[in-house]
Amino acid sequence: MLAARWGTKLGMTEDDVGTMVTLRVPASLGTTGEDAMRLRDALLFEDKIELQVHAGHGQIRVRISAQVYNAMDEYERLGEVVRKRAE
């Protein structure tokens, strides 16, 4: 759902995804470690979303974890927030 919303690729089959997955964010959000830190801080301090954000191989990726305390609407909100930041 997130990769589709962001226009990125999952990089594996959905059958290979367990409770944690690393996803590329849209390229317009940057490619460097500094870009990743900016995105992480914006998500945390402006949007109140905490997640792992890192850069490597010219891409920024986020690590998403499904936990019992998370709800689908939180993932949908993350998808929309990142999509808007990428515009």
PDB file of N, CA, C and O in Angstrom:
ATOM      1  N   MET A   1       0.830  -1.189   0.000  1.00  0.00           N
ATOM      2  CA  MET A   1       0.000   0.000   0.000  1.00  0.00           C
ATOM      3  C   MET A   1       0.873   1.251   0.000  1.00  0.00           C
ATOM      4  O   MET A   1       0.614   2.185  -0.759  1.00  0.00           O
ATOM      5  N   LEU A   2       1.906   1.278   0.846  1.00  0.00           N
ATOM      6  CA  LEU A   2       2.763   2.467   0.917  1.00  0.00           C
ATOM      7  C   LEU A   2       3.568   2.649  -0.366  1.00  0.00           C
ATOM      8  O   LEU A   2       3.636   3.759  -0.896  1.00  0.00           O
ATOM      9  N   ALA A   3       4.167   1.596  -0.866  1.00  0.00           N
ATOM     10  CA  ALA A   3       4.947   1.700  -2.105  1.00  0.00           C
ATOM     11  C   ALA A   3       4.059   2.177  -3.250  1.00  0.00           C
ATOM     12  O   ALA A   3       4.485   3.004  -4.056  1.00  0.00           O
ATOM     13  N   ALA A   4       2.851   1.675  -3.331  1.00  0.00           N
ATOM     14  CA  ALA A   4       1.928   2.110  -4.388  1.00  0.00           C
ATOM     15  C   ALA A   4       1.581   3.583  -4.229  1.00  0.00           C
ATOM     16  O   ALA A   4       1.549   4.317  -5.217  1.00  0.00           O
ATOM     17  N   ARG A   5       1.326   4.021  -3.024  1.00  0.00           N
ATOM     18  CA  ARG A   5       0.973   5.422  -2.776  1.00  0.00           C
ATOM     19  C   ARG A   5       2.131   6.359  -3.105  1.00  0.00           C
ATOM     20  O   ARG A   5       1.921   7.480  -3.569  1.00  0.00           O
ATOM     21  N   TRP A   6       3.354   5.889  -2.861  1.00  0.00           N
ATOM     22  CA  TRP A   6       4.534   6.718  -3.086  1.00  0.00           C
ATOM     23  C   TRP A   6       5.100   6.594  -4.492  1.00  0.00           C
ATOM     24  O   TRP A   6       6.015   7.331  -4.861  1.00  0.00           O
ATOM     25  N   GLY A   7       4.562   5.662  -5.281  1.00  0.00           N
ATOM     26  CA  GLY A   7       5.084   5.467  -6.628  1.00  0.00           C
ATOM     27  C   GLY A   7       6.459   4.821  -6.632  1.00  0.00           C
ATOM     28  O   GLY A   7       7.256   5.059  -7.539  1.00  0.00           O
ATOM     29  N   THR A   8       6.742   4.002  -5.620  1.00  0.00           N
ATOM     30  CA  THR A   8       8.011   3.291  -5.536  1.00  0.00           C
ATOM     31  C   THR A   8       7.735   1.797  -5.646  1.00  0.00           C
ATOM     32  O   THR A   8       6.583   1.372  -5.732  1.00  0.00           O
ATOM     33  N   LYS A   9       8.795   1.013  -5.641  1.00  0.00           N
ATOM     34  CA  LYS A   9       8.645  -0.440  -5.734  1.00  0.00           C
ATOM     35  C   LYS A   9       8.946  -1.085  -4.391  1.00  0.00           C
ATOM     36  O   LYS A   9       9.797  -0.616  -3.635  1.00  0.00           O
ATOM     37  N   LEU A  10       8.241  -2.157  -4.112  1.00  0.00           N
ATOM     38  CA  LEU A  10       8.445  -2.885  -2.867  1.00  0.00           C
ATOM     39  C   LEU A  10       9.824  -3.534  -2.830  1.00  0.00           C
ATOM     40  O   LEU A  10      10.449  -3.588  -1.770  1.00  0.00           O
ATOM     41  N   GLY A  11      10.303  -4.022  -3.955  1.00  0.00           N
ATOM     42  CA  GLY A  11      11.634  -4.627  -4.008  1.00  0.00           C
ATOM     43  C   GLY A  11      11.646  -6.098  -3.638  1.00  0.00           C
ATOM     44  O   GLY A  11      12.710  -6.713  -3.567  1.00  0.00           O
ATOM     45  N   MET A  12      10.478  -6.664  -3.404  1.00  0.00           N
ATOM     46  CA  MET A  12      10.320  -8.087  -3.085  1.00  0.00           C
ATOM     47  C   MET A  12       8.852  -8.429  -3.295  1.00  0.00           C
ATOM     48  O   MET A  12       8.029  -7.545  -3.530  1.00  0.00           O
ATOM     49  N   THR A  13       8.532  -9.695  -3.211  1.00  0.00           N
ATOM     50  CA  THR A  13       7.117 -10.049  -3.296  1.00  0.00           C
ATOM     51  C   THR A  13       6.460  -9.798  -1.944  1.00  0.00           C
ATOM     52  O   THR A  13       7.132  -9.808  -0.912  1.00  0.00           O
ATOM     53  N   GLU A  14       5.174  -9.578  -1.948  1.00  0.00           N
ATOM     54  CA  GLU A  14       4.469  -9.367  -0.683  1.00  0.00           C
ATOM     55  C   GLU A  14       4.575 -10.586   0.222  1.00  0.00           C
ATOM     56  O   GLU A  14       4.531 -10.457   1.446  1.00  0.00           O
ATOM     57  N   ASP A  15       4.714 -11.778  -0.374  1.00  0.00           N
ATOM     58  CA  ASP A  15       4.864 -13.003   0.422  1.00  0.00           C
ATOM     59  C   ASP A  15       6.157 -13.003   1.223  1.00  0.00           C
ATOM     60  O   ASP A  15       6.260 -13.709   2.226  1.00  0.00           O
ATOM     61  N   ASP A  16       7.149 -12.216   0.794  1.00  0.00           N
ATOM     62  CA  ASP A  16       8.432 -12.158   1.485  1.00  0.00           C
ATOM     63  C   ASP A  16       8.437 -11.165   2.648  1.00  0.00           C
ATOM     64  O   ASP A  16       9.420 -11.078   3.384  1.00  0.00           O
ATOM     65  N   VAL A  17       7.350 -10.421   2.815  1.00  0.00           N
ATOM     66  CA  VAL A  17       7.272  -9.407   3.863  1.00  0.00           C
ATOM     67  C   VAL A  17       6.703 -10.041   5.125  1.00  0.00           C
ATOM     68  O   VAL A  17       5.657 -10.689   5.098  1.00  0.00           O
ATOM     69  N   GLY A  18       7.411  -9.840   6.223  1.00  0.00           N
ATOM     70  CA  GLY A  18       6.922 -10.312   7.519  1.00  0.00           C
ATOM     71  C   GLY A  18       6.319  -9.158   8.286  1.00  0.00           C
ATOM     72  O   GLY A  18       5.439  -8.461   7.781  1.00  0.00           O
ATOM     73  N   THR A  19       6.786  -8.954   9.500  1.00  0.00           N
ATOM     74  CA  THR A  19       6.269  -7.858  10.317  1.00  0.00           C
ATOM     75  C   THR A  19       7.095  -6.589  10.171  1.00  0.00           C
ATOM     76  O   THR A  19       6.774  -5.560  10.766  1.00  0.00           O
ATOM     77  N   MET A  20       8.165  -6.664   9.373  1.00  0.00           N
ATOM     78  CA  MET A  20       9.012  -5.497   9.170  1.00  0.00           C
ATOM     79  C   MET A  20       9.445  -5.454   7.709  1.00  0.00           C
ATOM     80  O   MET A  20       9.747  -6.482   7.104  1.00  0.00           O
ATOM     81  N   VAL A  21       9.471  -4.237   7.153  1.00  0.00           N
ATOM     82  CA  VAL A  21       9.885  -4.083   5.761  1.00  0.00           C
ATOM     83  C   VAL A  21      10.580  -2.736   5.600  1.00  0.00           C
ATOM     84  O   VAL A  21      10.252  -1.768   6.285  1.00  0.00           O
ATOM     85  N   THR A  22      11.539  -2.692   4.692  1.00  0.00           N
ATOM     86  CA  THR A  22      12.210  -1.444   4.352  1.00  0.00           C
ATOM     87  C   THR A  22      11.735  -1.015   2.979  1.00  0.00           C
ATOM     88  O   THR A  22      11.783  -1.792   2.025  1.00  0.00           O
ATOM     89  N   LEU A  23      11.272   0.233   2.877  1.00  0.00           N
ATOM     90  CA  LEU A  23      10.695   0.754   1.641  1.00  0.00           C
ATOM     91  C   LEU A  23      11.413   2.007   1.192  1.00  0.00           C
ATOM     92  O   LEU A  23      11.827   2.824   2.014  1.00  0.00           O
ATOM     93  N   ARG A  24      11.563   2.158  -0.121  1.00  0.00           N
ATOM     94  CA  ARG A  24      12.074   3.412  -0.668  1.00  0.00           C
ATOM     95  C   ARG A  24      10.981   4.465  -0.594  1.00  0.00           C
ATOM     96  O   ARG A  24       9.800   4.179  -0.790  1.00  0.00           O
ATOM     97  N   VAL A  25      11.402   5.684  -0.309  1.00  0.00           N
ATOM     98  CA  VAL A  25      10.480   6.818  -0.386  1.00  0.00           C
ATOM     99  C   VAL A  25      10.667   7.472  -1.753  1.00  0.00           C
ATOM    100  O   VAL A  25      11.633   7.159  -2.448  1.00  0.00           O
ATOM    101  N   PRO A  26       9.773   8.365  -2.154  1.00  0.00           N
ATOM    102  CA  PRO A  26       9.943   9.021  -3.447  1.00  0.00           C
ATOM    103  C   PRO A  26      11.301   9.721  -3.565  1.00  0.00           C
ATOM    104  O   PRO A  26      11.791  10.316  -2.604  1.00  0.00           O
ATOM    105  N   ALA A  27      11.892   9.640  -4.742  1.00  0.00           N
ATOM    106  CA  ALA A  27      13.226  10.204  -4.993  1.00  0.00           C
ATOM    107  C   ALA A  27      13.276  11.702  -4.731  1.00  0.00           C
ATOM    108  O   ALA A  27      14.339  12.235  -4.409  1.00  0.00           O
ATOM    109  N   SER A  28      12.159  12.384  -4.861  1.00  0.00           N
ATOM    110  CA  SER A  28      12.143  13.841  -4.650  1.00  0.00           C
ATOM    111  C   SER A  28      12.469  14.215  -3.208  1.00  0.00           C
ATOM    112  O   SER A  28      12.741  15.384  -2.931  1.00  0.00           O
ATOM    113  N   LEU A  29      12.448  13.263  -2.289  1.00  0.00           N
ATOM    114  CA  LEU A  29      12.780  13.551  -0.890  1.00  0.00           C
ATOM    115  C   LEU A  29      14.273  13.528  -0.617  1.00  0.00           C
ATOM    116  O   LEU A  29      14.708  13.844   0.491  1.00  0.00           O
ATOM    117  N   GLY A  30      15.065  13.158  -1.619  1.00  0.00           N
ATOM    118  CA  GLY A  30      16.509  13.242  -1.477  1.00  0.00           C
ATOM    119  C   GLY A  30      17.204  11.910  -1.633  1.00  0.00           C
ATOM    120  O   GLY A  30      16.589  10.884  -1.923  1.00  0.00           O
ATOM    121  N   THR A  31      18.526  11.963  -1.429  1.00  0.00           N
ATOM    122  CA  THR A  31      19.349  10.769  -1.619  1.00  0.00           C
ATOM    123  C   THR A  31      20.443  10.615  -0.568  1.00  0.00           C
ATOM    124  O   THR A  31      21.067   9.557  -0.486  1.00  0.00           O
ATOM    125  N   THR A  32      20.685  11.631   0.225  1.00  0.00           N
ATOM    126  CA  THR A  32      21.831  11.626   1.131  1.00  0.00           C
ATOM    127  C   THR A  32      21.431  11.370   2.582  1.00  0.00           C
ATOM    128  O   THR A  32      20.252  11.398   2.935  1.00  0.00           O
ATOM    129  N   GLY A  33      22.432  11.123   3.403  1.00  0.00           N
ATOM    130  CA  GLY A  33      22.204  10.985   4.829  1.00  0.00           C
ATOM    131  C   GLY A  33      21.589  12.232   5.432  1.00  0.00           C
ATOM    132  O   GLY A  33      20.743  12.143   6.322  1.00  0.00           O
ATOM    133  N   GLU A  34      22.002  13.385   4.958  1.00  0.00           N
ATOM    134  CA  GLU A  34      21.443  14.643   5.458  1.00  0.00           C
ATOM    135  C   GLU A  34      19.963  14.758   5.082  1.00  0.00           C
ATOM    136  O   GLU A  34      19.147  15.212   5.884  1.00  0.00           O
ATOM    137  N   ASP A  35      19.624  14.343   3.854  1.00  0.00           N
ATOM    138  CA  ASP A  35      18.215  14.353   3.434  1.00  0.00           C
ATOM    139  C   ASP A  35      17.391  13.404   4.308  1.00  0.00           C
ATOM    140  O   ASP A  35      16.266  13.724   4.692  1.00  0.00           O
ATOM    141  N   ALA A  36      17.956  12.245   4.616  1.00  0.00           N
ATOM    142  CA  ALA A  36      17.266  11.275   5.460  1.00  0.00           C
ATOM    143  C   ALA A  36      17.034  11.841   6.860  1.00  0.00           C
ATOM    144  O   ALA A  36      15.955  11.668   7.426  1.00  0.00           O
ATOM    145  N   MET A  37      18.036  12.512   7.418  1.00  0.00           N
ATOM    146  CA  MET A  37      17.878  13.119   8.749  1.00  0.00           C
ATOM    147  C   MET A  37      16.821  14.210   8.733  1.00  0.00           C
ATOM    148  O   MET A  37      16.036  14.333   9.673  1.00  0.00           O
ATOM    149  N   ARG A  38      16.799  15.009   7.658  1.00  0.00           N
ATOM    150  CA  ARG A  38      15.780  16.063   7.534  1.00  0.00           C
ATOM    151  C   ARG A  38      14.378  15.454   7.499  1.00  0.00           C
ATOM    152  O   ARG A  38      13.467  15.935   8.172  1.00  0.00           O
ATOM    153  N   LEU A  39      14.217  14.392   6.710  1.00  0.00           N
ATOM    154  CA  LEU A  39      12.914  13.740   6.629  1.00  0.00           C
ATOM    155  C   LEU A  39      12.522  13.130   7.967  1.00  0.00           C
ATOM    156  O   LEU A  39      11.388  13.293   8.418  1.00  0.00           O
ATOM    157  N   ARG A  40      13.452  12.431   8.600  1.00  0.00           N
ATOM    158  CA  ARG A  40      13.174  11.832   9.909  1.00  0.00           C
ATOM    159  C   ARG A  40      12.734  12.882  10.918  1.00  0.00           C
ATOM    160  O   ARG A  40      11.756  12.691  11.640  1.00  0.00           O
ATOM    161  N   ASP A  41      13.467  13.999  10.964  1.00  0.00           N
ATOM    162  CA  ASP A  41      13.134  15.059  11.921  1.00  0.00           C
ATOM    163  C   ASP A  41      11.796  15.713  11.600  1.00  0.00           C
ATOM    164  O   ASP A  41      11.023  16.015  12.509  1.00  0.00           O
ATOM    165  N   ALA A  42      11.514  15.935  10.320  1.00  0.00           N
ATOM    166  CA  ALA A  42      10.233  16.533   9.931  1.00  0.00           C
ATOM    167  C   ALA A  42       9.085  15.601  10.311  1.00  0.00           C
ATOM    168  O   ALA A  42       8.075  16.048  10.853  1.00  0.00           O
ATOM    169  N   LEU A  43       9.237  14.318  10.029  1.00  0.00           N
ATOM    170  CA  LEU A  43       8.189  13.370  10.392  1.00  0.00           C
ATOM    171  C   LEU A  43       7.979  13.337  11.908  1.00  0.00           C
ATOM    172  O   LEU A  43       6.843  13.300  12.383  1.00  0.00           O
ATOM    173  N   LEU A  44       9.071  13.350  12.653  1.00  0.00           N
ATOM    174  CA  LEU A  44       8.967  13.282  14.112  1.00  0.00           C
ATOM    175  C   LEU A  44       8.415  14.557  14.721  1.00  0.00           C
ATOM    176  O   LEU A  44       7.439  14.518  15.471  1.00  0.00           O
ATOM    177  N   PHE A  45       9.029  15.682  14.407  1.00  0.00           N
ATOM    178  CA  PHE A  45       8.685  16.921  15.103  1.00  0.00           C
ATOM    179  C   PHE A  45       7.473  17.648  14.532  1.00  0.00           C
ATOM    180  O   PHE A  45       6.756  18.326  15.268  1.00  0.00           O
ATOM    181  N   GLU A  46       7.239  17.515  13.236  1.00  0.00           N
ATOM    182  CA  GLU A  46       6.097  18.198  12.624  1.00  0.00           C
ATOM    183  C   GLU A  46       4.864  17.301  12.518  1.00  0.00           C
ATOM    184  O   GLU A  46       3.737  17.761  12.705  1.00  0.00           O
ATOM    185  N   ASP A  47       5.085  16.023  12.218  1.00  0.00           N
ATOM    186  CA  ASP A  47       3.959  15.119  11.972  1.00  0.00           C
ATOM    187  C   ASP A  47       3.726  14.119  13.095  1.00  0.00           C
ATOM    188  O   ASP A  47       2.751  13.368  13.068  1.00  0.00           O
ATOM    189  N   LYS A  48       4.625  14.109  14.090  1.00  0.00           N
ATOM    190  CA  LYS A  48       4.515  13.190  15.236  1.00  0.00           C
ATOM    191  C   LYS A  48       4.503  11.728  14.796  1.00  0.00           C
ATOM    192  O   LYS A  48       3.754  10.910  15.330  1.00  0.00           O
ATOM    193  N   ILE A  49       5.355  11.413  13.802  1.00  0.00           N
ATOM    194  CA  ILE A  49       5.519  10.048  13.317  1.00  0.00           C
ATOM    195  C   ILE A  49       6.972   9.657  13.548  1.00  0.00           C
ATOM    196  O   ILE A  49       7.886  10.321  13.059  1.00  0.00           O
ATOM    197  N   GLU A  50       7.178   8.587  14.287  1.00  0.00           N
ATOM    198  CA  GLU A  50       8.539   8.131  14.576  1.00  0.00           C
ATOM    199  C   GLU A  50       8.807   6.829  13.834  1.00  0.00           C
ATOM    200  O   GLU A  50       8.098   5.841  14.023  1.00  0.00           O
ATOM    201  N   LEU A  51       9.831   6.835  12.990  1.00  0.00           N
ATOM    202  CA  LEU A  51      10.252   5.628  12.305  1.00  0.00           C
ATOM    203  C   LEU A  51      11.681   5.773  11.854  1.00  0.00           C
ATOM    204  O   LEU A  51      12.221   6.878  11.792  1.00  0.00           O
ATOM    205  N   GLN A  52      12.289   4.651  11.541  1.00  0.00           N
ATOM    206  CA  GLN A  52      13.675   4.615  11.088  1.00  0.00           C
ATOM    207  C   GLN A  52      13.742   5.134   9.653  1.00  0.00           C
ATOM    208  O   GLN A  52      13.012   4.659   8.783  1.00  0.00           O
ATOM    209  N   VAL A  53      14.616   6.104   9.409  1.00  0.00           N
ATOM    210  CA  VAL A  53      14.841   6.662   8.068  1.00  0.00           C
ATOM    211  C   VAL A  53      16.340   6.621   7.827  1.00  0.00           C
ATOM    212  O   VAL A  53      17.114   7.093   8.660  1.00  0.00           O
ATOM    213  N   HIS A  54      16.760   6.063   6.697  1.00  0.00           N
ATOM    214  CA  HIS A  54      18.191   6.006   6.412  1.00  0.00           C
ATOM    215  C   HIS A  54      18.438   6.121   4.909  1.00  0.00           C
ATOM    216  O   HIS A  54      17.551   5.875   4.091  1.00  0.00           O
ATOM    217  N   ALA A  55      19.667   6.500   4.574  1.00  0.00           N
ATOM    218  CA  ALA A  55      20.066   6.655   3.170  1.00  0.00           C
ATOM    219  C   ALA A  55      21.130   5.629   2.850  1.00  0.00           C
ATOM    220  O   ALA A  55      21.929   5.244   3.703  1.00  0.00           O
ATOM    221  N   GLY A  56      21.122   5.199   1.613  1.00  0.00           N
ATOM    222  CA  GLY A  56      22.144   4.283   1.137  1.00  0.00           C
ATOM    223  C   GLY A  56      21.937   4.013  -0.337  1.00  0.00           C
ATOM    224  O   GLY A  56      20.803   3.933  -0.808  1.00  0.00           O
ATOM    225  N   HIS A  57      23.021   3.873  -1.059  1.00  0.00           N
ATOM    226  CA  HIS A  57      22.961   3.579  -2.497  1.00  0.00           C
ATOM    227  C   HIS A  57      22.133   4.611  -3.261  1.00  0.00           C
ATOM    228  O   HIS A  57      21.431   4.272  -4.213  1.00  0.00           O
ATOM    229  N   GLY A  58      22.222   5.882  -2.831  1.00  0.00           N
ATOM    230  CA  GLY A  58      21.536   6.965  -3.529  1.00  0.00           C
ATOM    231  C   GLY A  58      20.036   6.997  -3.344  1.00  0.00           C
ATOM    232  O   GLY A  58      19.323   7.584  -4.157  1.00  0.00           O
ATOM    233  N   GLN A  59      19.546   6.373  -2.281  1.00  0.00           N
ATOM    234  CA  GLN A  59      18.110   6.346  -2.006  1.00  0.00           C
ATOM    235  C   GLN A  59      17.858   6.548  -0.523  1.00  0.00           C
ATOM    236  O   GLN A  59      18.711   6.262   0.318  1.00  0.00           O
ATOM    237  N   ILE A  60      16.677   7.042  -0.225  1.00  0.00           N
ATOM    238  CA  ILE A  60      16.232   7.105   1.172  1.00  0.00           C
ATOM    239  C   ILE A  60      15.194   6.011   1.359  1.00  0.00           C
ATOM    240  O   ILE A  60      14.313   5.805   0.524  1.00  0.00           O
ATOM    241  N   ARG A  61      15.324   5.319   2.478  1.00  0.00           N
ATOM    242  CA  ARG A  61      14.398   4.235   2.803  1.00  0.00           C
ATOM    243  C   ARG A  61      13.880   4.417   4.222  1.00  0.00           C
ATOM    244  O   ARG A  61      14.552   4.992   5.078  1.00  0.00           O
ATOM    245  N   VAL A  62      12.686   3.920   4.451  1.00  0.00           N
ATOM    246  CA  VAL A  62      12.108   3.891   5.796  1.00  0.00           C
ATOM    247  C   VAL A  62      11.849   2.440   6.172  1.00  0.00           C
ATOM    248  O   VAL A  62      11.518   1.614   5.322  1.00  0.00           O
ATOM    249  N   ARG A  63      12.002   2.150   7.433  1.00  0.00           N
ATOM    250  CA  ARG A  63      11.719   0.802   7.920  1.00  0.00           C
ATOM    251  C   ARG A  63      10.399   0.851   8.675  1.00  0.00           C
ATOM    252  O   ARG A  63      10.236   1.592   9.644  1.00  0.00           O
ATOM    253  N   ILE A  64       9.472   0.047   8.204  1.00  0.00           N
ATOM    254  CA  ILE A  64       8.123   0.004   8.766  1.00  0.00           C
ATOM    255  C   ILE A  64       7.974  -1.307   9.532  1.00  0.00           C
ATOM    256  O   ILE A  64       8.348  -2.372   9.041  1.00  0.00           O
ATOM    257  N   SER A  65       7.434  -1.217  10.719  1.00  0.00           N
ATOM    258  CA  SER A  65       7.237  -2.395  11.548  1.00  0.00           C
ATOM    259  C   SER A  65       5.765  -2.501  11.933  1.00  0.00           C
ATOM    260  O   SER A  65       5.173  -1.540  12.424  1.00  0.00           O
ATOM    261  N   ALA A  66       5.192  -3.653  11.712  1.00  0.00           N
ATOM    262  CA  ALA A  66       3.812  -3.912  12.123  1.00  0.00           C
ATOM    263  C   ALA A  66       3.837  -4.454  13.542  1.00  0.00           C
ATOM    264  O   ALA A  66       4.441  -5.493  13.810  1.00  0.00           O
ATOM    265  N   GLN A  67       3.190  -3.758  14.432  1.00  0.00           N
ATOM    266  CA  GLN A  67       3.139  -4.166  15.830  1.00  0.00           C
ATOM    267  C   GLN A  67       1.693  -4.181  16.298  1.00  0.00           C
ATOM    268  O   GLN A  67       0.826  -3.564  15.680  1.00  0.00           O
ATOM    269  N   VAL A  68       1.444  -4.867  17.359  1.00  0.00           N
ATOM    270  CA  VAL A  68       0.090  -5.001  17.885  1.00  0.00           C
ATOM    271  C   VAL A  68      -0.505  -3.637  18.256  1.00  0.00           C
ATOM    272  O   VAL A  68      -1.724  -3.466  18.211  1.00  0.00           O
ATOM    273  N   TYR A  69       0.334  -2.672  18.619  1.00  0.00           N
ATOM    274  CA  TYR A  69      -0.155  -1.354  19.026  1.00  0.00           C
ATOM    275  C   TYR A  69      -0.335  -0.397  17.859  1.00  0.00           C
ATOM    276  O   TYR A  69      -0.735   0.747  18.077  1.00  0.00           O
ATOM    277  N   ASN A  70      -0.055  -0.819  16.620  1.00  0.00           N
ATOM    278  CA  ASN A  70      -0.271   0.021  15.439  1.00  0.00           C
ATOM    279  C   ASN A  70      -1.591  -0.352  14.778  1.00  0.00           C
ATOM    280  O   ASN A  70      -2.027  -1.502  14.828  1.00  0.00           O
ATOM    281  N   ALA A  71      -2.215   0.639  14.160  1.00  0.00           N
ATOM    282  CA  ALA A  71      -3.477   0.427  13.443  1.00  0.00           C
ATOM    283  C   ALA A  71      -3.289   0.822  11.975  1.00  0.00           C
ATOM    284  O   ALA A  71      -2.417   1.628  11.650  1.00  0.00           O
ATOM    285  N   MET A  72      -4.098   0.260  11.109  1.00  0.00           N
ATOM    286  CA  MET A  72      -3.990   0.511   9.676  1.00  0.00           C
ATOM    287  C   MET A  72      -4.066   2.001   9.356  1.00  0.00           C
ATOM    288  O   MET A  72      -3.368   2.472   8.459  1.00  0.00           O
ATOM    289  N   ASP A  73      -4.898   2.743  10.070  1.00  0.00           N
ATOM    290  CA  ASP A  73      -5.019   4.176   9.779  1.00  0.00           C
ATOM    291  C   ASP A  73      -3.706   4.921  10.028  1.00  0.00           C
ATOM    292  O   ASP A  73      -3.474   5.970   9.427  1.00  0.00           O
ATOM    293  N   GLU A  74      -2.848   4.399  10.900  1.00  0.00           N
ATOM    294  CA  GLU A  74      -1.542   5.030  11.123  1.00  0.00           C
ATOM    295  C   GLU A  74      -0.639   4.849   9.907  1.00  0.00           C
ATOM    296  O   GLU A  74       0.099   5.764   9.542  1.00  0.00           O
ATOM    297  N   TYR A  75      -0.691   3.683   9.282  1.00  0.00           N
ATOM    298  CA  TYR A  75       0.093   3.447   8.063  1.00  0.00           C
ATOM    299  C   TYR A  75      -0.456   4.290   6.908  1.00  0.00           C
ATOM    300  O   TYR A  75       0.306   4.805   6.090  1.00  0.00           O
ATOM    301  N   GLU A  76      -1.776   4.423   6.851  1.00  0.00           N
ATOM    302  CA  GLU A  76      -2.383   5.266   5.818  1.00  0.00           C
ATOM    303  C   GLU A  76      -1.982   6.725   6.006  1.00  0.00           C
ATOM    304  O   GLU A  76      -1.710   7.427   5.032  1.00  0.00           O
ATOM    305  N   ARG A  77      -1.946   7.177   7.250  1.00  0.00           N
ATOM    306  CA  ARG A  77      -1.517   8.556   7.537  1.00  0.00           C
ATOM    307  C   ARG A  77      -0.062   8.755   7.129  1.00  0.00           C
ATOM    308  O   ARG A  77       0.272   9.760   6.504  1.00  0.00           O
ATOM    309  N   LEU A  78       0.807   7.806   7.478  1.00  0.00           N
ATOM    310  CA  LEU A  78       2.205   7.881   7.061  1.00  0.00           C
ATOM    311  C   LEU A  78       2.294   7.970   5.548  1.00  0.00           C
ATOM    312  O   LEU A  78       3.036   8.797   5.018  1.00  0.00           O
ATOM    313  N   GLY A  79       1.548   7.133   4.853  1.00  0.00           N
ATOM    314  CA  GLY A  79       1.564   7.159   3.390  1.00  0.00           C
ATOM    315  C   GLY A  79       1.203   8.512   2.824  1.00  0.00           C
ATOM    316  O   GLY A  79       1.839   8.991   1.885  1.00  0.00           O
ATOM    317  N   GLU A  80       0.196   9.123   3.384  1.00  0.00           N
ATOM    318  CA  GLU A  80      -0.254  10.434   2.896  1.00  0.00           C
ATOM    319  C   GLU A  80       0.732  11.535   3.252  1.00  0.00           C
ATOM    320  O   GLU A  80       1.005  12.408   2.428  1.00  0.00           O
ATOM    321  N   VAL A  81       1.271  11.507   4.469  1.00  0.00           N
ATOM    322  CA  VAL A  81       2.234  12.531   4.896  1.00  0.00           C
ATOM    323  C   VAL A  81       3.474  12.497   3.994  1.00  0.00           C
ATOM    324  O   VAL A  81       3.919  13.543   3.523  1.00  0.00           O
ATOM    325  N   VAL A  82       4.025  11.330   3.755  1.00  0.00           N
ATOM    326  CA  VAL A  82       5.216  11.207   2.919  1.00  0.00           C
ATOM    327  C   VAL A  82       4.893  11.618   1.488  1.00  0.00           C
ATOM    328  O   VAL A  82       5.689  12.306   0.850  1.00  0.00           O
ATOM    329  N   ARG A  83       3.731  11.204   0.975  1.00  0.00           N
ATOM    330  CA  ARG A  83       3.341  11.582  -0.390  1.00  0.00           C
ATOM    331  C   ARG A  83       3.285  13.100  -0.530  1.00  0.00           C
ATOM    332  O   ARG A  83       3.787  13.650  -1.511  1.00  0.00           O
ATOM    333  N   LYS A  84       2.686  13.772   0.430  1.00  0.00           N
ATOM    334  CA  LYS A  84       2.581  15.238   0.372  1.00  0.00           C
ATOM    335  C   LYS A  84       3.966  15.893   0.462  1.00  0.00           C
ATOM    336  O   LYS A  84       4.230  16.874  -0.235  1.00  0.00           O
ATOM    337  N   ARG A  85       4.838  15.366   1.302  1.00  0.00           N
ATOM    338  CA  ARG A  85       6.195  15.926   1.419  1.00  0.00           C
ATOM    339  C   ARG A  85       6.977  15.746   0.116  1.00  0.00           C
ATOM    340  O   ARG A  85       7.875  16.533  -0.184  1.00  0.00           O
ATOM    341  N   ALA A  86       6.641  14.728  -0.645  1.00  0.00           N
ATOM    342  CA  ALA A  86       7.351  14.443  -1.882  1.00  0.00           C
ATOM    343  C   ALA A  86       6.889  15.325  -3.053  1.00  0.00           C
ATOM    344  O   ALA A  86       7.559  15.383  -4.085  1.00  0.00           O
ATOM    345  N   GLU A  87       5.777  15.994  -2.901  1.00  0.00           N
ATOM    346  CA  GLU A  87       5.245  16.826  -4.006  1.00  0.00           C
ATOM    347  C   GLU A  87       6.110  18.028  -4.273  1.00  0.00           C
ATOM    348  O   GLU A  87       5.805  18.822  -5.162  1.00  0.00           O
TER     349      GLU A  87
END
